Amino acid sequence: MILAINGDVAYITCMAVNPETTVRKLVSLPKPLAAAILDFRFEQRIGTESEAIRRLIELGLEAAKQQPEKTG
């Protein structure tokens, strides 16, 4: 069971996480970036904020692969 605090709201969530395949990361975000993530989540109809963040990271990593390599 996890106590999660989202802004001024605290809630308890139970989540099955396989510790052999999952790594948890705690990051701090500027408020405008956090708001942009929530906007993306709702525009894409993504169920959780965590899933929205995972998808954005995957999109960003894929886009970075498309960039020319930096030399020097």
Residue pairs with C-beta under 8 A, 6 or more apart in sequence:
1 12
1 13
1 14
2 12
2 13
2 14
2 15
3 10
3 11
3 12
4 10
4 11
4 12
4 13
6 49
17 24
29 37
37 49
37 52
37 53
37 56
38 49
38 52
40 46
40 52
40 56
41 48
41 49
41 51
41 52
44 52
44 55
46 52
46 55
